[in-house]
Amino acid sequence: MERVRNNFTEMPRRAGEVLRRINRFTEGPLTRKKLVLLVLIVVFLLLYIGPTLLNWWSSETFTDHQFTCKNTFLEPFQEALNDYDAYVRQEHTGTHTPKSHNYVPYVGNGYLGLALEQYSPLQIKNGRSLSLPLHYYPLYIAKEAEMKEYTVAEYRKGIIHRFQCSGSGLQVSYKYYAHRTIPSLFVQEINVNNPTSASRSVEFFKLGIEDWPTAVSQTVKLRHGGDTKDYEVVTGMLSVPDSDLVIAASVVSRKMPNSIIIEARESSEITILTTVNYSGKIKQSEYAKYKDIVEKKALDEMEKISATSDPTSIKTLRDKHARVWDGLWYTGFSISDSKAEGVINGDRINATIYAILSQVRSYEHEENIRPKTRSDILMSLTYSEGCYEGHSTLDAFNLWKPLHTLNDLNTVASIWLLTLEKQGCHNLLKAGASGVNLAMILSFGSLRFSSQHLEYNIHPSKLHRDFLFRRVTYGNMTHLNISVVVQEDNKAALFVALDRSDRTYYACDGGCLDPPTKLGAYRVYFPVKLTEPLTAILYITADKQHMEDLRHAIHVKEVIEAPAHEDHVIALHKHGHSLGGLNPLFWMSIICLIVVFHLFLCRIIMNEFCDTGINYRRLYNKPSIP
């Protein structure tokens, strides 16, 4: 107890001594030693605290209403954002989160598409992508001063959310989606909330027809829920690029007032439905005939949908759409994050998959599809022979260009669909969105289906990150999970499990020299082997005899376990540099300290040497005493 008591009484004395030393240091003249120490402190602050202060200084200012509004709207999406199943972009300020890459917000279902920007028209199919503008601008957007605006894309639901937060407290939220089961339908759900104590008038803006000289507009009345509403019908002709042909197109959209009154502490729900119908490529002389056909189809579709447009039916409509999109992500791909410069991470991969799937119809889920057509499509999903024949698309940087604009998105979609088609996946592409998703997943790992087995074709040197191919479809009833895990010794290992199956499956590693290994619900380990000449690193089949025959059909000279990856390669992915886990600024600081220390050391040595020389001269030049 006495020792503890002495320690407590000693602490204030030591603190006082430190303060006195600091005081003496600051009161004295500015020597070189003090100047160097001051420079080191300033450099430290600039390197470690400067970026934080700069972000704080340049950050936007929010009112209390806007701050609360932002947190309220974005909080439900945090988990999806962390899993790269969504992204968020802030409009009008040029800023965006590090994970967003400023992707263009987009909805599409393979029949129609729309970039959700104020001056973007509807797009319809032209070639492999939705790249032909319809010259009709359907977005209905609130105009309010000093609005902070955020856009969130939910990949797994195929819905784009927009939030507008006013400094005065007004809140406007939007849901946009191009419906999956009704491909001609585009939906806007708008909620205006006024939490203030005074009523507010909210003005809305909609561009409508623009730059479409052949368009003819009329107003019709249609049943909307239990009431009758005005609808705008626009029909016109579109020229096909690089062709003498045209397309007849018609748009039906609900007409809305330019402003609405929201009472104090009240909210208002607005649903705007838009249907689109268009012909194939026709001669201009045939336009009059097809004009009436596409207009009637668009009107009939709208009449059918709007007749039951109450809040419950709209929620049912949205849920049907979201279920289809969620099912499209059933087969998926995961990859460990890398901090290396120029590599592809999960955020870019999911954004690109979403963009490509938005350009392709999901035929088997559409309401008006014939049973025979649906059966043929499902059969196409089981016939994957030859897909995928090329190298891993993760290394093809032309397929991963930025998605900042609508033109970027359409270009990337066209290149992807062309690549998959020419690399043996044409049968899967006929199946629509489900087939395209499976083909993309196969292409990431250069997984290839042959007539009797699935093989994983990749060079072992490429396996320096963790991969997961989730629920890869093998036939009707079988789903495979294939994992690549980089272990503590920097060697990659393969793990295979059956998510579900209708029969017994077997696997073997590179060269297939070992007996076939039976697969099950639990992960089975396979070493990654390097063969000469190079062969696949994994084979999977339901035919055990076929796998035993592969041992004699795969002719290799040498089979060894793939060597471990070098430390600097793994460090580059984990830390963004090859210096280990510490920040490069830390190492720069250490180097600076070492240099300064040696300068001080040299200074001390020089001082001692000079002082010794002076004393020596004084000693031997001292005059003698008589």
C-alpha positions in Angstrom: 0.0 0.0 0.0 2.9 2.4 0.8 4.4 1.8 -2.7 1.0 2.6 -4.4 0.6 5.7 -2.3 4.1 6.9 -3.2 3.3 6.4 -6.9 0.2 8.5 -6.7 2.0 11.3 -4.9 4.9 11.1 -7.4 2.7 11.5 -10.5 1.8 15.2 -10.0 5.4 16.0 -9.3 6.6 14.3 -12.6 3.8 16.1 -14.6 4.9 19.4 -13.1 8.5 18.7 -14.1 7.5 17.9 -17.7 5.5 21.2 -17.9 8.5 23.2 -16.6 10.8 21.6 -19.2 8.3 22.5 -22.0 8.1 26.0 -20.6 11.9 26.4 -20.6 12.0 25.0 -24.1 9.5 27.5 -25.5 10.9 30.6 -23.6 14.5 30.2 -24.8 15.8 31.5 -28.2 14.9 29.6 -31.4 18.0 27.4 -31.9 18.6 24.9 -34.7 17.6 22.0 -32.5 14.2 23.7 -31.7 13.7 24.5 -35.4 14.3 20.9 -36.5 11.9 19.6 -33.8 9.3 22.1 -34.8 9.6 21.1 -38.5 9.2 17.4 -37.6 6.0 18.2 -35.6 4.5 20.2 -38.5 5.4 17.4 -41.0 3.7 14.8 -38.7 0.6 16.9 -38.4 0.4 17.4 -42.2 0.9 13.7 -42.9 -1.5 12.2 -40.4 -4.0 14.9 -39.4 -4.0 17.0 -42.5 -6.2 14.8 -44.7 -8.8 14.6 -41.9 -8.8 18.3 -41.4 -9.1 18.9 -45.2 -12.1 16.5 -45.4 -13.7 18.3 -42.5 -13.0 21.7 -44.0 -14.4 20.8 -47.4 -17.4 18.8 -46.2 -20.8 20.1 -47.0 -22.9 22.0 -44.5 -26.3 20.5 -43.5 -29.2 22.0 -41.7 -30.6 19.9 -38.8 -33.6 18.9 -41.1 -31.3 17.8 -43.9 -29.0 15.9 -41.6 -31.9 14.0 -40.0 -33.5 13.4 -43.4 -30.2 12.0 -44.8 -29.7 9.6 -41.9 -33.4 8.5 -42.0 -33.3 7.6 -45.7 -29.8 6.0 -45.9 -29.8 4.0 -42.7 -31.9 1.1 -44.2 -29.3 0.6 -46.9 -26.2 0.4 -44.8 -25.9 -3.4 -44.8 -26.5 -3.6 -48.6 -23.9 -0.9 -49.1 -21.3 -2.8 -47.0 -22.0 -6.0 -49.0 -21.8 -4.1 -52.4 -25.5 -4.9 -53.0 -26.2 -1.2 -53.4 -24.5 2.1 -54.0 -25.3 5.7 -53.1 -24.6 8.8 -55.1 -25.1 12.4 -54.0 -26.4 14.6 -56.8 -25.6 18.2 -57.9 -22.4 18.4 -55.8 -20.1 16.2 -57.8 -19.4 14.1 -54.7 -20.0 10.4 -54.1 -19.0 7.8 -51.7 -15.7 5.9 -52.3 -17.7 2.7 -53.1 -19.9 4.3 -55.7 -17.5 5.3 -58.5 -20.3 7.7 -59.5 -22.2 5.1 -61.5 -25.1 6.4 -63.5 -28.4 5.4 -61.8 -30.3 3.2 -64.2 -33.4 1.0 -64.4 -34.1 -1.4 -67.2 -35.7 -4.8 -68.0 -34.5 -5.6 -71.5 -37.6 -4.0 -73.2 -37.2 -0.4 -71.9 -34.6 1.4 -69.9 -34.0 4.8 -68.4 -31.1 6.7 -66.8 -32.6 8.4 -63.8 -31.4 11.9 -64.6 -33.8 14.8 -65.2 -33.1 15.2 -68.9 -32.9 11.5 -69.9 -35.4 10.0 -72.3 -36.8 6.4 -72.3 -34.6 4.0 -74.2 -35.7 1.0 -76.2 -33.9 -2.0 -77.8 -31.5 -1.4 -80.6 -29.1 -4.2 -81.3 -27.8 -5.8 -78.1 -28.6 -2.9 -75.8 -31.3 -0.4 -74.9 -29.7 2.4 -76.8 -32.4 3.9 -79.0 -33.9 7.1 -77.4 -37.7 7.4 -77.4 -37.7 11.2 -77.0 -40.1 11.0 -74.1 -38.9 12.1 -70.7 -41.2 10.6 -68.0 -39.5 11.6 -64.8 -41.7 13.7 -62.4 -39.3 15.6 -60.0 -40.0 18.1 -57.2 -38.5 21.5 -57.6 -37.5 22.9 -54.2 -34.7 25.4 -53.3 -31.7 24.2 -51.4 -32.4 20.5 -51.8 -29.8 17.8 -50.9 -30.4 14.9 -53.2 -29.2 11.3 -52.9 -29.7 8.3 -55.2 -29.4 4.7 -54.0 -29.5 1.7 -56.3 -30.7 -1.6 -54.8 -29.2 -4.2 -57.0 -31.0 -7.2 -55.5 -34.5 -5.5 -55.9 -33.8 -3.7 -59.1 -35.1 -0.5 -57.6 -33.5 3.0 -57.7 -34.4 5.2 -54.7 -34.0 9.0 -54.8 -34.3 11.2 -51.7 -34.6 15.0 -51.6 -34.0 16.7 -48.3 -35.0 20.4 -48.0 -33.5 22.8 -45.5 -37.0 23.8 -44.5 -37.9 20.2 -43.5 -39.7 19.0 -46.6 -38.8 15.4 -47.6 -39.5 13.8 -51.0 -38.7 10.1 -51.7 -39.0 8.3 -55.0 -38.9 4.6 -56.1 -38.2 3.8 -59.8 -38.3 0.5 -61.5 -38.8 -1.0 -65.0 -41.0 -3.9 -64.1 -39.7 -7.4 -64.7 -42.9 -9.4 -65.1 -44.7 -6.6 -67.1 -41.8 -5.5 -69.4 -43.8 -2.6 -70.9 -44.3 -0.9 -67.5 -42.2 1.8 -65.9 -43.2 2.8 -62.3 -42.6 6.0 -60.3 -43.7 5.9 -56.6 -43.4 9.3 -54.9 -43.9 10.1 -51.3 -43.9 13.8 -50.2 -43.7 14.3 -46.4 -44.2 17.7 -44.7 -43.2 17.4 -41.0 -43.4 21.1 -40.4 -46.2 23.0 -38.7 -47.3 24.9 -41.9 -48.8 23.6 -45.1 -46.5 23.6 -48.2 -47.0 23.9 -51.9 -44.7 21.6 -53.8 -44.0 22.2 -57.5 -43.1 19.3 -59.9 -41.3 19.3 -63.2 -41.8 16.9 -66.1 -40.3 17.4 -69.5 -42.5 15.0 -71.5 -42.1 15.1 -75.3 -38.9 16.7 -76.6 -37.3 16.6 -80.0 -39.8 14.1 -81.5 -41.4 15.8 -84.5 -43.5 12.9 -85.6 -45.1 12.4 -82.2 -48.9 13.0 -81.8 -50.3 13.5 -78.3 -53.8 13.1 -77.0 -55.5 12.8 -73.6 -57.7 9.9 -72.6 -59.6 9.0 -69.4 -58.9 5.6 -67.8 -60.0 4.0 -64.6 -57.5 4.4 -61.8 -58.3 2.4 -58.7 -61.9 3.5 -57.8 -61.6 6.8 -59.8 -61.1 8.1 -63.3 -57.8 9.9 -64.2 -56.4 11.6 -67.3 -53.7 9.8 -69.2 -51.4 11.2 -71.9 -51.0 9.0 -75.1 -48.0 9.8 -77.3 -47.4 7.9 -80.5 -44.7 8.6 -83.1 -42.1 7.2 -85.5 -38.4 6.6 -84.7 -35.6 6.3 -87.2 -33.3 3.4 -86.9 -29.7 4.5 -86.9 -27.7 3.6 -90.1 -30.8 2.3 -91.8 -33.8 3.3 -93.9 -36.1 1.5 -91.5 -38.3 3.0 -88.7 -40.0 1.9 -85.5 -43.5 2.7 -84.4 -43.7 3.5 -80.7 -46.4 4.6 -78.3 -46.2 5.8 -74.6 -49.1 6.1 -72.2 -48.5 8.0 -68.9 -50.7 9.4 -66.2 -51.0 13.2 -66.2 -50.2 15.0 -63.0 -50.7 18.6 -61.8 -47.7 20.9 -61.7 -48.0 21.4 -58.0 -49.7 19.9 -54.9 -50.5 21.1 -51.5 -49.2 19.1 -48.5 -50.8 20.0 -45.2 -48.8 20.4 -42.0 -47.5 17.1 -40.6 -49.1 15.2 -43.5 -47.7 13.2 -46.4 -48.9 12.3 -49.8 -48.4 9.3 -52.0 -48.3 9.6 -55.8 -47.9 6.7 -58.2 -47.2 7.4 -61.9 -47.5 4.5 -64.3 -46.0 4.6 -67.8 -46.5 1.9 -70.4 -44.4 1.6 -73.6 -45.0 -0.5 -76.7 -43.1 -0.5 -80.0 -42.9 -2.4 -83.2 -39.9 -4.1 -84.8 -38.0 -2.5 -87.6 -40.4 -1.7 -90.4 -40.5 0.2 -93.7 -41.7 3.8 -93.4 -44.7 3.0 -95.6 -45.9 0.5 -93.0 -45.9 3.0 -90.2 -49.6 3.9 -90.4 -50.5 0.2 -89.9 -48.3 -0.4 -86.9 -49.0 3.0 -85.3 -52.5 1.9 -84.3 -51.3 -1.6 -83.2 -48.6 -0.3 -80.8 -50.9 2.5 -79.4 -53.7 0.0 -78.7 -51.3 -2.4 -76.9 -49.9 0.4 -74.7 -53.4 1.6 -73.8 -54.7 -2.0 -73.1 -51.7 -2.6 -70.8 -52.2 0.6 -69.0 -56.0 0.0 -68.6 -55.3 -3.4 -67.2 -52.8 -2.2 -64.6 -54.4 1.2 -63.6 -57.8 -0.4 -62.9 -56.4 -1.8 -59.6 -53.9 0.9 -58.7 -54.6 1.2 -55.0 -51.7 1.2 -52.4 -52.0 -2.6 -51.8 -51.9 -3.5 -55.5 -48.9 -1.2 -56.1 -47.0 -2.9 -53.2 -47.9 -6.3 -54.8 -46.7 -5.0 -58.1 -43.4 -3.9 -56.6 -42.9 -7.1 -54.6 -43.3 -9.2 -57.8 -40.7 -7.2 -59.5 -38.3 -7.4 -56.5 -38.7 -11.2 -56.2 -37.6 -11.7 -59.8 -34.5 -9.5 -59.3 -33.6 -11.3 -56.1 -33.9 -14.6 -57.9 -31.5 -13.4 -60.6 -28.8 -12.9 -58.0 -29.2 -16.5 -56.7 -26.2 -17.6 -58.7 -23.5 -15.2 -57.7 -19.8 -14.4 -57.3 -17.8 -13.0 -54.4 -14.2 -11.8 -54.3 -12.0 -10.5 -51.5 -11.3 -6.8 -51.5 -8.0 -5.7 -53.0 -6.3 -2.3 -52.4 -3.9 -2.7 -55.4 -4.2 -0.1 -58.0 -6.4 -0.8 -61.1 -7.9 -4.1 -59.9 -11.6 -5.1 -60.0 -13.4 -5.3 -56.7 -16.9 -6.4 -55.7 -18.5 -3.0 -56.0 -17.5 -2.7 -59.7 -18.4 -6.3 -60.4 -21.9 -6.0 -58.9 -22.6 -2.7 -60.6 -21.6 -4.2 -64.0 -23.7 -7.3 -63.5 -26.7 -5.1 -62.6 -26.1 -2.9 -65.7 -25.9 -6.0 -68.0 -29.0 -7.7 -66.5 -30.9 -4.5 -66.8 -30.4 -4.7 -70.6 -31.8 -8.2 -70.9 -35.3 -9.5 -70.5 -36.2 -12.1 -67.9 -38.5 -14.1 -70.3 -39.4 -17.0 -67.9 -40.9 -14.6 -65.4 -43.0 -12.4 -67.7 -46.7 -12.6 -67.4 -47.7 -13.0 -71.0 -45.2 -15.6 -72.0 -46.5 -18.8 -73.5 -45.9 -22.1 -71.5 -44.1 -23.7 -74.5 -41.7 -20.7 -74.7 -41.1 -20.8 -70.9 -40.3 -24.5 -71.2 -37.8 -23.9 -74.0 -36.1 -21.1 -72.0 -35.7 -23.3 -68.9 -34.3 -26.0 -71.1 -31.7 -23.5 -72.5 -30.5 -22.9 -68.9 -29.5 -26.6 -68.6 -27.7 -26.7 -71.9 -24.4 -24.8 -71.1 -22.0 -26.9 -73.2 -19.0 -24.8 -74.5 -19.6 -21.9 -72.1 -17.2 -20.3 -71.2 -14.3 -20.8 -73.7 -12.1 -17.7 -73.2 -9.7 -16.4 -70.5 -11.1 -15.0 -67.3 -13.1 -11.8 -67.9 -11.7 -10.4 -64.7 -8.5 -9.7 -66.7 -10.3 -8.1 -69.6 -10.3 -4.4 -68.7 -12.3 -3.4 -71.7 -15.3 -5.1 -70.0 -14.9 -3.0 -66.9 -15.0 0.5 -68.2 -16.6 3.2 -66.0 -20.3 3.4 -65.9 -20.5 7.2 -65.4 -22.9 7.9 -68.3 -25.7 6.2 -70.2 -23.5 5.9 -73.2 -20.8 4.2 -71.1 -23.4 1.7 -69.7 -24.8 0.9 -73.2 -21.2 0.4 -74.6 -20.2 -1.9 -71.7 -23.4 -3.9 -72.1 -22.9 -4.4 -75.8 -19.3 -5.6 -75.4 -20.2 -8.0 -72.6 -23.1 -9.6 -74.5 -20.9 -9.9 -77.7 -18.1 -11.5 -75.7 -20.3 -14.0 -74.1 -22.0 -14.9 -77.3 -18.7 -15.4 -79.2 -17.2 -17.5 -76.3 -19.7 -20.3 -76.5 -22.5 -18.9 -74.3 -25.0 -18.3 -77.0 -27.5 -20.9 -75.7 -27.5 -19.3 -72.2 -28.0 -15.9 -73.7 -31.2 -17.1 -75.3 -32.6 -17.9 -71.8 -32.5 -14.1 -71.0 -31.3 -12.6 -67.7 -30.9 -15.8 -65.8 -28.7 -17.3 -68.6 -26.7 -14.1 -68.9 -26.0 -14.0 -65.2 -24.8 -17.6 -65.2 -22.6 -17.0 -68.3 -21.0 -14.0 -66.6 -20.3 -16.0 -63.4 -18.7 -18.8 -65.5 -16.6 -16.2 -67.4 -15.1 -14.7 -64.2 -13.3 -18.0 -63.4 -13.1 -19.3 -67.0 -15.3 -22.2 -65.8 -16.3 -24.3 -68.8 -19.0 -26.9 -69.3 -18.2 -29.7 -71.7 -20.5 -32.5 -72.7 -19.7 -34.5 -69.6 -18.0 -32.3 -67.0 -17.4 -28.8 -65.6 -13.7 -27.7 -65.5 -12.1 -24.7 -63.8 -9.5 -23.3 -66.3 -7.2 -20.8 -64.8 -3.5 -20.5 -64.2 -2.6 -21.1 -60.5 -0.7 -17.8 -60.5 -4.0 -15.9 -60.8 -5.4 -17.3 -57.6 -3.9 -14.6 -55.3 -7.3 -13.5 -53.9 -10.3 -15.3 -52.4 -13.1 -16.3 -54.8 -16.5 -17.8 -54.3 -18.6 -19.1 -57.2 -22.0 -19.4 -55.5 -24.8 -21.8 -56.7 -23.4 -22.5 -60.1 -26.2 -24.3 -62.0 -25.2 -27.8 -63.2 -28.3 -29.3 -64.9 -31.8 -28.8 -63.5 -31.4 -29.7 -59.9 -27.7 -29.2 -59.0 -26.0 -26.1 -57.6 -22.3 -26.0 -56.9 -20.3 -23.8 -54.5 -16.6 -23.5 -55.6 -14.3 -21.5 -53.3 -10.7 -20.4 -53.7 -9.0 -19.5 -50.4 -5.5 -18.1 -50.0 -4.2 -19.7 -46.8 -1.7 -18.5 -44.2 1.2 -19.9 -46.2 0.1 -17.9 -49.2 -0.9 -21.0 -51.1 -4.3 -21.1 -52.7 -6.7 -24.0 -51.9 -9.9 -25.2 -53.6 -13.1 -26.2 -51.8 -16.2 -27.6 -53.4 -19.6 -28.3 -52.0 -23.1 -29.1 -53.4 -25.7 -26.5 -52.5 -28.3 -29.0 -53.7 -28.2 -32.0 -56.1 -30.3 -34.7 -57.7 -27.5 -37.3 -58.0 -24.0 -38.1 -56.8 -21.2 -35.9 -58.1 -17.4 -36.4 -58.1 -14.4 -34.1 -58.5 -10.6 -34.3 -59.1 -7.8 -31.8 -59.1 -5.3 -30.9 -61.8 -4.3 -33.9 -63.9 -6.9 -36.1 -62.3 -4.2 -38.5 -61.1 -5.9 -39.1 -57.8 -9.1 -41.2 -57.5 -12.4 -39.3 -57.9 -13.6 -37.6 -54.7 -17.3 -37.7 -53.8 -18.9 -34.3 -53.2 -21.5 -33.5 -50.6 -23.1 -30.7 -48.7 -19.8 -30.0 -46.7 -16.8 -28.4 -48.3 -14.2 -30.8 -49.8 -10.6 -29.7 -50.0 -8.5 -29.9 -53.2 -5.0 -28.7 -53.6 -4.2 -26.4 -56.5 -1.8 -28.2 -58.8 0.4 -26.9 -61.6 0.7 -29.3 -64.6 3.0 -29.4 -67.6 1.5 -28.8 -70.1 -1.1 -26.6 -68.4 -4.5 -28.1 -67.8 -7.6 -27.3 -65.7 -7.1 -27.2 -61.9 -10.5 -28.8 -61.2 -13.0 -31.2 -62.8 -16.5 -32.0 -61.7 -19.0 -34.5 -63.1 -21.8 -36.9 -62.1 -20.2 -39.7 -64.2 -17.6 -41.5 -62.1 -16.4 -43.6 -64.9 -15.9 -40.5 -67.1 -13.7 -39.0 -64.3 -11.6 -42.2 -64.1 -11.2 -42.1 -67.8 -9.9 -38.5 -67.6 -6.8 -39.8 -65.9 -5.8 -41.5 -69.1 -7.2 -38.8 -71.4 -5.3 -35.9 -69.8 -1.7 -36.3 -70.9 0.7 -34.4 -68.6 4.4 -34.7 -68.1 4.6 -33.3 -64.6 2.1 -32.5 -61.8 3.2 -30.5 -58.8 1.5 -28.6 -56.1 1.3 -24.9 -57.1 3.9 -22.8 -55.3 3.0 -20.2 -52.7 2.5 -16.7 -53.9 5.2 -14.2 -53.1 4.7 -12.1 -50.0 4.8 -8.8 -51.9 2.0 -9.9 -54.2 -0.3 -10.7 -51.2 0.7 -7.5 -49.4 -0.1 -5.5 -52.5 -3.7 -6.7 -52.5 -4.1 -6.5 -48.7 -2.5 -3.1 -48.1 -2.2 -1.4 -51.5 1.6 -1.6 -51.4 4.4 -4.2 -50.8 5.7 -2.7 -47.6 3.5 -4.7 -45.3 0.5 -3.7 -43.2 1.7 -0.2 -42.1 0.9 2.9 -44.0 3.7 4.2 -46.4 3.6 7.5 -44.5 4.7 5.7 -41.4 7.8 4.3 -43.2 8.5 7.8 -44.7 8.4 9.2 -41.1 10.8 6.5 -39.9 13.2 7.3 -42.7 13.0 11.0 -41.9 13.7 10.4 -38.3 16.7 8.2 -39.1 18.1 10.8 -41.4 17.6 13.6 -38.8 19.2 11.4 -36.1 22.3 10.8 -38.3 22.5 14.5 -39.0 22.5 15.3 -35.3 25.1 12.6 -34.7 27.4 14.0 -37.4 26.9 17.5 -35.8 27.9 16.2 -32.4 31.0 14.5 -33.8 32.0 17.6 -35.7 31.5 19.8 -32.6 33.6 17.4 -30.5 36.3 17.2 -33.1 36.4 21.0 -33.5 36.4 21.6 -29.8 39.2 19.1 -29.3 41.3 20.7 -32.0 40.9 24.2 -30.5 41.8 23.0 -26.9 44.9 21.1 -28.3 46.1 24.3 -30.0 45.5 26.3 -26.9 47.4 23.8 -24.8 50.5 23.7 -27.0 50.5 27.4 -28.1 50.2 28.6 -24.5 53.1 31.0 -23.7 55.7 29.8 -21.1 56.0 31.5 -17.7 59.5 32.8 -17.0 
